[in-house]
């Protein structure tokens, strides 16, 4: 191999990996850092990468692409993994992988290296993306090949090589940040019976310290895409940033979950996802009046399937594209305005309105019965109850036979 592109963050793992690659391979090492909104000092990131042996450090600004093409696609799909996780890391990985592959091809690299462990999901997400986009590129995964067994070994290696680190052995949890969320895993969080330390949250206000006065926020959608907050039209990136600021100030978006990784290991994760939390909640509320009943129910099934595909690393797979296209078809009439109330960690729907609303107060209301023929319901119930009556009769017959033999 002549050139290796390393997915580089400047953290413990990738700092040690960069040094290790430079010592292990007779090849040029190019550090690649994707800016998906993690608010790093990129001048320092570049300086550190060059000091560790990289020939250059590419800083790739992917924030706008990440929000418009990945985060907002997930919002349209209401994609939530195992009922709670909004997929902040899972969505960022294919965006980063695409940027990595494009950078590797531009720089005539032979291989891509990453810092994902052999226990996690990210190794699958990065490598499946590479196999889809540039299968000729080799992949180097040091955690699966080198002699180091865990973070303690890496701390020793970093100390030996004089590598400065952003974490300590006292707080060795792993963080992943982007414009959508911050995740915290490992270290002091590995005991699911222990509460997260109060100082772990870096973004959202503690609900106890959040304002005592509730705030109303209005979100407007066009064909499933959030386009305005409180009447202000914004581009996707700016809109998510504003949603983050509003929701974080009220402590909205914190979750603590034990999730099932793709390879079968259970993992405890603590997440902060403020803006996307209120955007998805508002989107779901708008769909409740805009989507036909059967379409709504079918879309719910597709959303779960899409969430699993994204979580497991199949963003670039053909079945995922099919699911996204199907969900996109449902969004043609998801246009309207939703109001929410934010208060001390909660986000409550106040109202939803749309020119395409299928809700009819005349039909649904209790004040008049003229728009609905109630007598028709008797036949509806009889037809739908036919199978239950048949099942009951057979079941009673079987039950009686068993009792008589006894």
Buried (B, 14 or more C-beta within 10 A) or exposed (E): EEBBBBBBBBBBBBBBBBBBBBEBBEBBBBBBBBBBBBEBEBEEBBEBBBBBBBBEBBBBEBBBBBBBBBBBBBBBBBBBBEEEBBBBBBBBBBBBBBBBBBBBBEBEBBBBBBBBBEEBBBBBBBBBBBBBBBEEBEBBBBBEEBEBEEBEEBBEBBEEEEBEBEBEEEEBBBBBBBBBBBBBBBBBBEEEEEEBEEEBBEBBBEBEEBEEEBBEBBBBBEEBBBBBBEEEEBEBBBBBBBBBEBBBBBBBBBBBBEBEBBEEEEBBBBBBBBBBBBBBBBBBBBBBBBBEEEBBEBBEEBBBBBBBBBBBBBBBBEEBEBBBEBBBEBBEBBBBBBBBBBBBBBBEBEEBEBEEBEEEEEEEEEEEEEEBEEEEEEEEEEEEEEEEEEEEEEEEEEEEEEEEEE
